[in-house]
């Protein structure tokens, strides 16, 4: 086996250092640890040129593996794995076999999800990834015939590895994976497996809201009982149980400013994610409140296209709120397309105002 030592060192450094990226803010992404197990078929190709009159009688075998990983970024993760790749039969006349085990550290890049970016971030639905890494390989010689023995020594225990895989995740953290991995020039493993992501939601509460009783504490001289004193209350007649801001105004009673999308798509802008992060924190603080998320468009394009676009945007907003930990029972999506403008579509300013997302409390 041949191995470029400088390249190995570079890859080791990369795999060990990339978790530093996890300290960055990625629009509400929550780090997730996971563990898994898998099994499949392997093809082993030992270099036996050093042996005299030796052959590889059977390269095909079966193998199994266990692995632990960490998703620290919407696209990136690191994974530590151990695999028993089985054994290659050595001839002539099956005089023995060569067993393979590997341990490796790899970096993963999740580059595709059939459900779009939100599903990729959540690791739900059908997605695809590739991996690259380094590891160590061990070979044990198993003699079948005491009268005919052979020896095998590796040039280098280090190896490079790479892989390509697909994964299907479901809402409870379970995921099913299929992948093909190559370990230098020596071995291939095609496997299927199952893994479980353990990342619990991180609940944080906006400093604008009092978490005393989940519905806001009642302050002295607070006529509408929203937790904000009358002298600080800009909206003194909010309905009981409505989530309110520090100034006593209902958080969810119409347009949620700043929730914008990339042009012609349902992809949220980074600024929109910041706004929705705060909205999610409020709903986590008010678990008895449910909201209807309404998406609207301007009149550019056909009515059918705009209705479909607003459906996608409403669902995209709901999915993002769920990624932030808001239970689906608190959320409902509704699309209106261009049917309910609040300004004239004859001006650019009016069209911009009509492209909006509204939050309305439906129960509490």
URHU-V539008 format. One record per pair of residues at least 24 apart in sequence whose ideal C-beta (glycine too) atoms are under 8 Angstrom apart, sorted by the first residue. I is the first residue (numbers start at 1). J is the second residue. Records with the same first field share a line. If there is no record, write none. Layout:
I=J / J
This chain:
1=47 / 137 / 154 / 155 / 156 / 159 / 184 / 185 / 186
2=155 / 156 / 184 / 185
3=155 / 156 / 158 / 159 / 160 / 184
4=160
5=156 / 158
7=160
8=134 / 158 / 160
11=132 / 133 / 134 / 160
12=105 / 134
14=107
15=78 / 105 / 106 / 107 / 133 / 134
16=105
18=72 / 76 / 78 / 107
19=70 / 72 / 78
21=72 / 73 / 76
22=72 / 73
24=73
26=73 / 74
27=74 / 121 / 268 / 270 / 273 / 274 / 277
28=273 / 276 / 277 / 280 / 320 / 323 / 324
29=73 / 74 / 121 / 323
30=199 / 201 / 202 / 323 / 325
31=70 / 71 / 72 / 199
32=70 / 71 / 123 / 197 / 198 / 199
33=68 / 69 / 70 / 71 / 197 / 198 / 199
34=68 / 69 / 70 / 71 / 173 / 175 / 195 / 196 / 197 / 198 / 199
35=66 / 67 / 68 / 69 / 195 / 196 / 198
36=66 / 67 / 68 / 69 / 175 / 177 / 193 / 194 / 195 / 196
37=64 / 65 / 66 / 67 / 193 / 194 / 195
38=64 / 65 / 67 / 177 / 179 / 191 / 192 / 193 / 194
39=63 / 64 / 65 / 191 / 192 / 193
40=64 / 189 / 190 / 191 / 192
41=189 / 190 / 191
42=85 / 86 / 100 / 187 / 188 / 189 / 190
43=187 / 188
44=85 / 86 / 87 / 88 / 98 / 100 / 186 / 187
45=88 / 185 / 186 / 187
46=88 / 90 / 98 / 139 / 152 / 186
47=185 / 186
48=90 / 152
50=152 / 153
51=150 / 151 / 152
53=92
54=90 / 91 / 92 / 150
55=90 / 91 / 92
56=88 / 89 / 90 / 91
57=89 / 90 / 91 / 92 / 94
58=88 / 89
59=88
61=85 / 86 / 87 / 88
62=86
63=100 / 189 / 191
64=191
65=189 / 191 / 193
67=195
69=108 / 195
71=123 / 197 / 199
74=110 / 117 / 120 / 121
75=109 / 110 / 111 / 120
76=107 / 108 / 109 / 110
77=107 / 108 / 110
78=105 / 106 / 107 / 108
79=105 / 106 / 107 / 108 / 131 / 133
80=104 / 105
81=106
83=189
85=183 / 187 / 189
87=142
90=150
93=145 / 148
94=144
95=143 / 144 / 145 / 148 / 149 / 150
96=141 / 142 / 143 / 144 / 145 / 149 / 150
97=141 / 142 / 144
98=139 / 140 / 141 / 142 / 152
99=139 / 140 / 141 / 142
100=137 / 138 / 139 / 186 / 187
101=137 / 138 / 140
102=135 / 136 / 137 / 138 / 159 / 161 / 183 / 187
103=135 / 136
104=133 / 134 / 135 / 136 / 159 / 161 / 183
105=133 / 134 / 135
106=131 / 132 / 133 / 134 / 135 / 161 / 163
107=131 / 132 / 133
116=266 / 267 / 316
117=267
118=316 / 319 / 320 / 323
119=319
121=323
122=169 / 319 / 322 / 323
123=167 / 169 / 175 / 197
124=169 / 170 / 171
125=168 / 169
126=166 / 167 / 168
127=166 / 167 / 168 / 169
128=164 / 165 / 166 / 167
129=164 / 165 / 166 / 167
130=162 / 163 / 164 / 165
131=161 / 162 / 163 / 164 / 165 / 179 / 181
132=160 / 161 / 162 / 163
133=160 / 161 / 162
134=158 / 159 / 160 / 161
135=159 / 161 / 183
137=183 / 184 / 186 / 187
159=183 / 184 / 186
160=184
169=197
173=197 / 198 / 199
201=324 / 325
202=325
203=284 / 325
204=281 / 284
205=281 / 284 / 285
206=278 / 281 / 282 / 285
208=245 / 246
209=243 / 244 / 245 / 246 / 281 / 282 / 285
211=285
214=285 / 286 / 287 / 288
215=241 / 286 / 288
216=243 / 244
224=248
241=286 / 288 / 289 / 364
242=289 / 361 / 364
243=282 / 283 / 285 / 286 / 289 / 361
250=361
251=279 / 282 / 359
252=279 / 282 / 289 / 291 / 359 / 360 / 361
253=359 / 360 / 361
254=358 / 359 / 360
255=342 / 356 / 357 / 358
256=356 / 357 / 358 / 359
259=317 / 356 / 357
260=355
261=313 / 316 / 355
264=309
265=312
266=309 / 312 / 313 / 315 / 316
267=316
268=316 / 317 / 320
273=320
276=317 / 320 / 321 / 324
277=324
279=321 / 359
280=321 / 324 / 325 / 326
281=324
283=321 / 326 / 330
284=324 / 325 / 326
286=364
287=327 / 330
288=363 / 364
289=330 / 361 / 363 / 364
290=329 / 330 / 331 / 332 / 361 / 362 / 363 / 364
291=330 / 331 / 332 / 359 / 360 / 361 / 362
292=332 / 333 / 334 / 359 / 360 / 362
293=317 / 318 / 321 / 331 / 332 / 333 / 334 / 357 / 358 / 359
294=334 / 335 / 336 / 357 / 358 / 359 / 360
295=333 / 334 / 335 / 336 / 356 / 357
296=336 / 337 / 338 / 340 / 341 / 354 / 355 / 356 / 357 / 358
297=337 / 338 / 354 / 355
298=338 / 341 / 345 / 350 / 351 / 352 / 354 / 355
299=338 / 341 / 345 / 351 / 354
300=345 / 351
303=337 / 338 / 339
306=337 / 338
307=335 / 336 / 337 / 338 / 339
308=337
309=337
310=335 / 336 / 337
311=335
313=357
314=357
317=357
332=362
